[in-house]
Amino acid sequence: MKKLATASLLFLCVILTCAAQNLNELSATDAVTGSPKSLGSMVNGKGIVLVFHSLNCPFTKMYEGRLKAMKSTFQNQGFAFALVNPEVGNAEADQLPLRTFIDQTGLKMAYLIDAGQAWTKAFNITKIPEVIVLVKGENGLEIQYRGAIDNNPQAESAVSEKYLERALNQILRGETTTPGQVRAVGCNVRTY
């Protein structure tokens, strides 16, 4: 019985280590710079906030100001921010609207093109916007929070639960994020 338990535990550790290594190796083209970026190289400091985004989803427009404010607050405390678009390809014609969006909104962050939806599949993203907060752990990158930004996309003044902000503050204090996951509300991700 002990051998079975030990073997099961070892198997689980190997699977988790492989999953963490695979997250480090995820790469995508940054539409802003036109250069490839790997997820592992983007995580410095405290961690990274990935915001799955689309120019075609009205919910993302509603969050622009909140994302800009959150980036301004938490970037100085060690968190990187990046948008990830699972609905466009790597062609220059696809990259230009994303670059224009970053320039016009002043978000000033990487806008990654998830052309084959590898990132979307790796994180099991179903909604836009949906956020993933990653930090470096013992075995590579670990998801500390996933889901909604807050509880009211339509009216910022009516927000009563700031899920992402709470999670980032908990990480800064060295606490476990609670809740660790909140169902995201928004547009469905179109899969290809």
C-alpha positions as CSV (number, residue, x, y, z in Angstrom):
1,M,0.0,0.0,0.0
2,K,2.9,2.4,0.8
3,K,4.5,1.7,-2.5
4,L,1.3,2.5,-4.3
5,A,0.9,5.8,-2.4
6,T,4.5,6.7,-3.0
7,A,4.3,5.8,-6.7
8,S,1.1,7.9,-7.1
9,L,2.7,10.9,-5.3
10,L,5.8,10.7,-7.5
11,F,3.6,10.4,-10.7
12,L,1.6,13.5,-9.6
13,C,4.8,15.5,-8.9
14,V,6.2,14.6,-12.4
15,I,3.0,15.7,-14.1
16,L,2.9,19.0,-12.2
17,T,6.5,19.7,-12.9
18,C,5.9,19.0,-16.7
19,A,2.9,21.3,-16.7
20,A,4.9,24.1,-15.0
21,Q,7.8,23.6,-17.5
22,N,5.3,23.7,-20.4
23,L,3.9,27.0,-19.1
24,N,7.5,28.5,-19.1
25,E,7.9,27.4,-22.7
26,L,4.7,29.0,-24.0
27,S,5.6,31.6,-26.6
28,A,3.7,34.1,-28.7
29,T,4.4,37.1,-31.0
30,D,4.1,40.5,-29.3
31,A,2.1,42.6,-31.7
32,V,3.6,45.8,-30.2
33,T,7.2,44.9,-31.0
34,G,6.7,42.1,-33.6
35,S,9.1,39.9,-31.6
36,P,8.5,36.5,-30.0
37,K,8.1,36.3,-26.2
38,S,8.2,33.3,-24.0
39,L,6.0,33.3,-20.9
40,G,8.9,32.2,-18.7
41,S,11.0,35.2,-19.8
42,M,8.1,37.6,-19.1
43,V,7.7,36.6,-15.4
44,N,10.1,38.8,-13.4
45,G,9.5,40.3,-9.9
46,K,6.3,39.2,-8.2
47,G,4.5,37.7,-11.3
48,I,2.5,38.4,-14.4
49,V,-1.1,39.2,-15.1
50,L,-2.4,37.8,-18.4
51,V,-5.6,39.3,-19.6
52,F,-7.2,37.3,-22.4
53,H,-8.6,40.1,-24.7
54,S,-10.2,40.7,-28.1
55,L,-10.9,43.9,-30.0
56,N,-14.3,42.4,-30.9
57,C,-15.6,41.9,-27.4
58,P,-17.5,44.9,-25.9
59,F,-16.6,43.7,-22.3
60,T,-12.9,44.4,-22.9
61,K,-13.7,48.0,-23.8
62,M,-15.6,48.3,-20.4
63,Y,-12.4,47.3,-18.6
64,E,-9.8,49.5,-20.3
65,G,-9.7,52.2,-17.6
66,R,-9.7,49.7,-14.8
67,L,-6.8,47.7,-16.4
68,K,-4.8,50.9,-16.9
69,A,-5.3,51.9,-13.3
70,M,-4.4,48.4,-12.0
71,K,-1.3,48.2,-14.2
72,S,-0.2,51.6,-12.9
73,T,-0.7,50.5,-9.3
74,F,0.8,47.0,-9.4
75,Q,3.5,47.3,-12.1
76,N,5.5,49.4,-9.6
77,Q,5.1,46.6,-7.1
78,G,6.6,43.9,-9.3
79,F,3.8,42.6,-11.5
80,A,4.0,42.6,-15.3
81,F,0.9,42.8,-17.4
82,A,0.1,41.5,-20.9
83,L,-2.9,41.1,-23.1
84,V,-3.4,37.8,-25.0
85,N,-5.6,37.7,-28.1
86,P,-6.7,34.2,-29.1
87,E,-8.7,35.4,-32.2
88,V,-6.0,36.7,-34.6
89,G,-3.1,35.3,-36.6
90,N,0.5,36.4,-36.9
91,A,0.2,38.2,-40.2
92,E,1.1,41.9,-40.2
93,A,-2.5,42.8,-41.1
94,D,-3.6,41.1,-37.8
95,Q,-0.9,42.8,-35.7
96,L,-1.5,46.4,-36.9
97,P,-4.9,46.8,-35.2
98,L,-3.5,45.4,-31.9
99,R,-0.6,47.9,-32.0
100,T,-3.0,50.7,-32.8
101,F,-5.2,49.7,-29.9
102,I,-2.2,49.8,-27.5
103,D,-1.1,53.2,-28.8
104,Q,-4.7,54.7,-28.7
105,T,-5.6,53.4,-25.2
106,G,-2.3,54.1,-23.5
107,L,-2.3,50.6,-21.9
108,K,1.5,50.2,-22.7
109,M,1.8,46.5,-22.3
110,A,2.7,43.5,-24.5
111,Y,-0.2,42.3,-26.7
112,L,0.5,38.7,-27.4
113,I,-1.0,36.9,-30.4
114,D,-2.2,33.4,-29.4
115,A,-2.5,32.4,-33.1
116,G,-2.8,28.6,-32.5
117,Q,-4.6,29.1,-29.2
118,A,-1.9,27.2,-27.3
119,W,-2.1,29.7,-24.4
120,T,-5.9,29.6,-24.4
121,K,-5.9,25.8,-24.3
122,A,-3.1,25.6,-21.7
123,F,-5.1,27.8,-19.3
124,N,-8.5,26.5,-20.3
125,I,-9.8,30.0,-21.1
126,T,-13.4,30.2,-22.1
127,K,-14.3,33.9,-21.7
128,I,-12.9,37.3,-22.7
129,P,-11.8,39.0,-20.6
130,E,-10.5,36.4,-18.3
131,V,-7.3,36.9,-16.2
132,I,-4.6,34.5,-15.1
133,V,-2.1,35.6,-12.4
134,L,1.1,33.6,-12.5
135,V,4.0,33.6,-10.0
136,K,7.3,31.7,-9.9
137,G,7.0,28.6,-7.7
138,E,9.3,25.8,-6.7
139,N,8.5,23.9,-9.8
140,G,8.1,26.7,-12.3
141,L,5.1,29.0,-12.9
142,E,2.0,28.6,-10.7
143,I,-1.4,30.0,-11.2
144,Q,-2.4,32.0,-8.2
145,Y,-5.6,33.4,-9.5
146,R,-7.9,32.9,-12.5
147,G,-11.2,34.4,-13.6
148,A,-13.0,37.7,-13.4
149,I,-11.4,41.1,-12.9
150,D,-14.3,42.2,-10.7
151,N,-18.0,41.6,-10.2
152,N,-19.4,44.3,-12.6
153,P,-18.1,44.7,-16.1
154,Q,-20.8,47.2,-17.1
155,A,-20.6,49.7,-14.3
156,E,-17.3,50.4,-12.6
157,S,-19.1,52.5,-10.0
158,A,-21.2,49.5,-9.0
159,V,-18.2,47.2,-8.4
160,S,-18.4,45.6,-4.9
161,E,-15.8,42.8,-5.4
162,K,-12.4,43.6,-6.9
163,Y,-11.2,40.0,-7.3
164,L,-8.0,40.6,-9.3
165,E,-6.9,43.5,-7.1
166,R,-7.6,41.4,-4.0
167,A,-5.5,38.5,-5.4
168,L,-2.6,40.8,-6.3
169,N,-2.6,42.4,-2.8
170,Q,-2.7,38.9,-1.2
171,I,0.3,37.8,-3.2
172,L,2.2,40.9,-2.2
173,R,1.5,40.1,1.5
174,G,2.6,36.4,0.9
175,E,-0.9,35.1,1.5
176,T,-2.9,32.5,-0.4
177,T,-5.3,34.0,-2.8
178,T,-8.9,33.6,-1.8
179,P,-10.8,33.1,-3.8
180,G,-8.3,31.5,-6.1
181,Q,-10.8,31.3,-9.0
182,V,-14.0,33.3,-9.9
183,R,-16.1,32.6,-13.0
184,A,-15.3,35.2,-15.7
185,V,-18.1,36.9,-17.4
186,G,-17.8,38.2,-21.0
187,C,-17.6,37.0,-24.6
188,N,-17.1,33.4,-25.4
189,V,-13.7,32.5,-26.8
190,R,-14.1,31.4,-30.4
191,T,-12.1,28.2,-30.9
192,Y,-10.5,27.2,-34.2
